[in-house]
Amino acid sequence: MKARDAPLAVLADGTLLAVNGMGCAAAAAGASALVGAGAGALLSFGLAGGLDPGLNPGAILLPAQILSPDGAPIATAGSWRARLEQAFVSQGLVALVARGPLLTSQRAVASVAAKSALFRDSGAVAVDMESYAIAQVALANGLPFLAVRAIVDGADDSLPQAVAVAADAAGRLRLWRLLGALVRAPAELASLLRLVRRYRAASHSLSAAARALPLAPPLLRAGP
């Protein structure tokens, strides 16, 4: 996916939005497209899987560091992060806000055992597949960077294989694939329904976080 192919939108307040698929390549393309369109800061906004057993689905992660798959850190913009956390407080979200490093993985982390190993070895509290790539683009262009991620599956949740089978390259679930996977493995229905409930909690948190974002815009002339 080339940067110029990343779909961009302009929100009512002038904020540029790139919606990209799963993985670092798509995330880097979207971030580069935003920079090319004149963005003065980059925000990674979306979902993550929990690694820390203390993080419940629906928690909002506001990490100070993003870790690459091999553990190399990139710091997020401290002043922006602090002001956004205060905005979350003003919106009554303080009980949902979590901290700790966010790890970017090259592949989905589906099993409880794999999550436990990553938590132990990396020290990260959650994992996604995009934020480090966006952070790299921000760092290369001297832009403030922040990540806001809501926890979907917790550390004790295994992702149903049916979800991996049904997802396309953009991260969208294809219903016919999902139904076919469930026909082949009907025992996964219970875990799939549990994941749906987790997703609803995470989506609710992300919607609340999005309402707080305009209260704490990045300081475009300030360093990280």
Stockholm file with secondary structure:
# STOCKHOLM 1.0

chainA/1-224         MKARDAPLAVLADGTLLAVNGMGCAAAAAGASALVGAGAGALLSFGLAGGLDPGLNPGAILLPAQILSPDGAPIATAGSWRARLEQAFVSQGLVALVARGPLLTSQRAVASVAAKSALFRDSGAVAVDMESYAIAQVALANGLPFLAVRAIVDGADDSLPQAVAVAADAAGRLRLWRLLGALVRAPAELASLLRLVRRYRAASHSLSAAARALPLAPPLLRAGP
#=GR chainA/1-224 SS CCGGGSCEEECTTSCEEECCCSSHHHHHHHHHHHHHTTCSSEEEEEEEEECSTTCCTTCEECCSEEECTTCCEEECCHHHHHHHHHHHHHTTCGGGEECSCEEECSSCCCSHHHHHHHHHHHCCSEEESSHHHHHHHHHHTTCCEEEEEEECSCTTCCCCHHHHHHBCTTSCBCHHHHHHHHHHCGGGHHHHHHHHHHHHHHHHHHHHHHHHGGGSCCCTTSCC
#=GC SS_cons         CCGGGSCEEECTTSCEEECCCSSHHHHHHHHHHHHHTTCSSEEEEEEEEECSTTCCTTCEECCSEEECTTCCEEECCHHHHHHHHHHHHHTTCGGGEECSCEEECSSCCCSHHHHHHHHHHHCCSEEESSHHHHHHHHHHTTCCEEEEEEECSCTTCCCCHHHHHHBCTTSCBCHHHHHHHHHHCGGGHHHHHHHHHHHHHHHHHHHHHHHHGGGSCCCTTSCC
//
